[in-house]
Amino acid sequence: MWQSSGGKTDKEPSMKAALRELEKETDFVVKPEDLKYLLNNPNYNCNVYTLKVHPNIKLDLIKPNKNRKWKKFSFEAYERMAREGCTILTHTTCIELILYRIKPKF
């Protein structure tokens, strides 16, 4: 499942900002080692992280005024959405690298 939160770093390290924004926008409180650095989008100097959520975690913690409900979809559907511009710009412009780093290799 996918959810993209974001925010400014306020001159703090990007990992700290990612943890803060994740908690602020989803109510998830995680440790730094739970996040995996994916890439830096040089157009915005934006670091992108991923978080693997255990299947038993109930994903009803979204703040309705911040994000939409969680949705399940395949990597192929995510790629199509990014290529069609239906995601945030970082996902659209960095889709190849994101998929290379997160898509399971069989």
Backbone torsions as a table, in degrees:
resi	resn	phi	psi	omega
1	MET	NA	158.9	-170.8
2	TRP	-134.1	138.8	172.7
3	GLN	-150.8	137.9	-176.8
4	SER	-121.5	107.8	175.7
5	SER	-100.9	162.9	-179.4
6	GLY	-161.5	162.8	178.4
7	GLY	179.6	178.9	-179.4
8	LYS	-89.5	155.7	-177.1
9	THR	-85.9	-18.3	-177.7
10	ASP	51.0	40.7	178.4
11	LYS	63.3	21.6	175.5
12	GLU	-101.1	162.1	177.1
13	PRO	-57.8	145.6	-174.6
14	SER	-60.7	-35.6	178.8
15	MET	-62.3	-43.3	179.1
16	LYS	-63.5	-41.5	178.1
17	ALA	-64.7	-40.3	179.4
18	ALA	-63.1	-43.1	178.5
19	LEU	-63.9	-42.9	-180.0
20	ARG	-63.5	-46.8	-178.6
21	GLU	-68.1	-36.7	177.3
22	LEU	-60.0	-46.7	178.8
23	GLU	-66.7	-42.8	-178.0
24	LYS	-62.4	-40.0	-173.3
25	GLU	-97.4	-17.6	-177.9
26	THR	-128.3	-9.8	-174.6
27	ASP	70.6	7.9	174.4
28	PHE	-78.5	129.3	173.5
29	VAL	-111.9	113.4	-177.3
30	VAL	-129.1	165.3	177.8
31	LYS	-90.3	155.3	179.2
32	PRO	-53.2	-35.7	-178.4
33	GLU	-70.7	-12.3	177.2
34	ASP	-78.3	-23.6	178.8
35	LEU	-90.0	143.9	177.3
36	LYS	-117.6	124.0	177.7
37	TYR	-68.7	130.5	178.1
38	LEU	-103.6	-52.8	-173.8
39	LEU	-169.6	169.9	171.0
40	ASN	-115.7	126.8	174.9
41	ASN	-86.9	105.7	-175.5
42	PRO	-65.9	-21.2	179.1
43	ASN	-63.2	-30.6	-178.2
44	TYR	-123.5	3.2	-171.7
45	ASN	48.1	52.0	-174.4
46	CYS	-114.3	121.5	175.2
47	ASN	-85.8	141.6	-179.5
48	VAL	-117.1	130.5	178.1
49	TYR	-122.0	159.9	173.2
50	THR	-125.4	153.5	178.5
51	LEU	-131.3	122.6	175.4
52	LYS	-87.4	122.0	-179.0
53	VAL	-101.8	129.3	179.8
54	HIS	-59.1	139.7	-177.8
55	PRO	-57.1	-24.4	-178.5
56	ASN	-81.2	-7.4	-179.9
57	ILE	-73.6	128.0	178.2
58	LYS	-80.1	121.5	-174.1
59	LEU	-97.9	55.8	176.5
60	ASP	-113.6	20.9	-174.4
61	LEU	-90.5	-0.3	-177.9
62	ILE	-62.7	137.8	173.9
63	LYS	-81.4	116.4	-171.7
64	PRO	-58.8	-25.2	179.4
65	ASN	-83.5	-3.8	-178.5
66	LYS	-107.7	-43.7	-173.2
67	ASN	-140.6	166.5	174.0
68	ARG	-82.6	173.1	176.9
69	LYS	-65.7	154.1	176.5
70	TRP	-66.8	141.4	176.9
71	LYS	-131.4	142.4	174.5
72	LYS	-92.9	136.4	172.4
73	PHE	-158.9	162.4	-175.8
74	SER	-77.7	166.1	174.6
75	PHE	-61.2	-35.4	179.8
76	GLU	-64.9	-41.7	178.4
77	ALA	-66.0	-41.5	177.4
78	TYR	-60.7	-45.6	179.6
79	GLU	-60.6	-44.4	179.6
80	ARG	-61.5	-43.9	179.1
81	MET	-61.3	-42.8	179.7
82	ALA	-65.4	-44.2	-179.1
83	ARG	-67.6	-26.7	178.5
84	GLU	-88.6	2.3	178.1
85	GLY	77.2	23.1	-178.4
86	CYS	-94.6	11.6	177.3
87	THR	-123.4	180.0	175.2
88	ILE	-66.9	156.9	-172.5
89	LEU	-57.8	-37.0	178.5
90	THR	-59.5	-40.4	178.5
91	HIS	-68.0	-38.0	179.8
92	THR	-65.8	-45.4	-175.7
93	THR	-81.1	-20.6	-175.7
94	CYS	-115.9	20.7	-172.8
95	ILE	-57.1	-41.0	-177.9
96	GLU	-62.2	-47.0	-178.8
97	LEU	-67.9	-39.9	178.6
98	ILE	-61.3	-48.9	179.7
99	LEU	-63.5	-38.8	178.5
100	TYR	-59.3	-37.8	-176.1
101	ARG	-84.7	-24.9	-174.7
102	ILE	-112.8	-23.3	-175.4
103	LYS	-73.0	129.6	178.5
104	PRO	-59.6	141.5	179.2
105	LYS	-103.2	121.6	-177.7
106	PHE	-104.2	NA	NA
